Amino acid sequence: MARLERAMTTGCLIVLVVLIVVLSTVLGALWYWSWHTDKVNAEHRQQALLAFDDQLRRTKNETIRALGDEGTADPDALTAVIHQHTGAPIISYDASRHAFRARVVKRVEYESRTLFGISQGVIDRCLEYTYAPAKGHGWTSTMSALKYDTCDPSVSIGSGARIAGQRVAALDASELNRAGVRRALAPYRRFLTVSAVTRTGSTVRVSVVVSEETTRQCYRITRDGSQVFSVPAQTCQG
């Protein structure tokens, strides 16, 4: 009996040692995997940030060149140029300085590894671009990163503008008049107000005021056949 007990004790000790070795190996492997994964994810994020910053600088510089090439002082035309390059839903205009301020959320995604596979890491930024005439010739610009929630009005205005464009795009040709557009946007009248509807041949232009709690932005929606374009504007007229 004593011999059996010693054998059992020895066997238990061996099993315990094996379990400790296996557990230590597994924990060590998990720790290394976690460390290595965090290191790789940090590298991917840094690479994404560098590419992101480069893209934002190119956007700023391309917009400066486009404003210089536009050859007009019309605020609505220049607003359209800024929107085309930055995608900003809100673009305000300071007539005293002939300066524009555009606010927009920009996003970049990068590969991020987790215990369950590969997912997408996300970097969001609230950006404000300013554009003003340079002394003598051309334009000058600055770009600032703001607190993310500062861009909440911009996100809301952009969403409202998309809804307006989609509703105008869905109308039958016979409904492309002030009454038809107002009916189409009636469910959203809390934040969409029709200002004007004009027609030139087959082209219809709709001016809409898009509002949220603290901000409003005029939008020009142009429908030419089946194509619809929406751009911010400084005046809500036809």
Stockholm file with secondary structure:
# STOCKHOLM 1.0

chainA/1-238         MARLERAMTTGCLIVLVVLIVVLSTVLGALWYWSWHTDKVNAEHRQQALLAFDDQLRRTKNETIRALGDEGTADPDALTAVIHQHTGAPIISYDASRHAFRARVVKRVEYESRTLFGISQGVIDRCLEYTYAPAKGHGWTSTMSALKYDTCDPSVSIGSGARIAGQRVAALDASELNRAGVRRALAPYRRFLTVSAVTRTGSTVRVSVVVSEETTRQCYRITRDGSQVFSVPAQTCQG
#=GR chainA/1-238 SS CHHHHHHHHHHHHHHHHHHHHHHHHHHHHHHHHHHHHHHHHHHHHHHHHHHHHHHHHHHHHHHHHHHHHHCCCCHHHHHHHHHHHHCCSEEEEETTTTEEEEEEEEEEEEEEEETTEEEEEEEEEEEEEEEEECSSSSEEEEEEEECGGGGHHHHHHHHHHHHHHHHHHHSCGGGCSHHHHHHHHGGGTTTEEEEEEEEETTEEEEEEEEECSSCEEEEEEEEETTEEEEEEESSCCC
#=GC SS_cons         CHHHHHHHHHHHHHHHHHHHHHHHHHHHHHHHHHHHHHHHHHHHHHHHHHHHHHHHHHHHHHHHHHHHHHCCCCHHHHHHHHHHHHCCSEEEEETTTTEEEEEEEEEEEEEEEETTEEEEEEEEEEEEEEEEECSSSSEEEEEEEECGGGGHHHHHHHHHHHHHHHHHHHSCGGGCSHHHHHHHHGGGTTTEEEEEEEEETTEEEEEEEEECSSCEEEEEEEEETTEEEEEEESSCCC
//
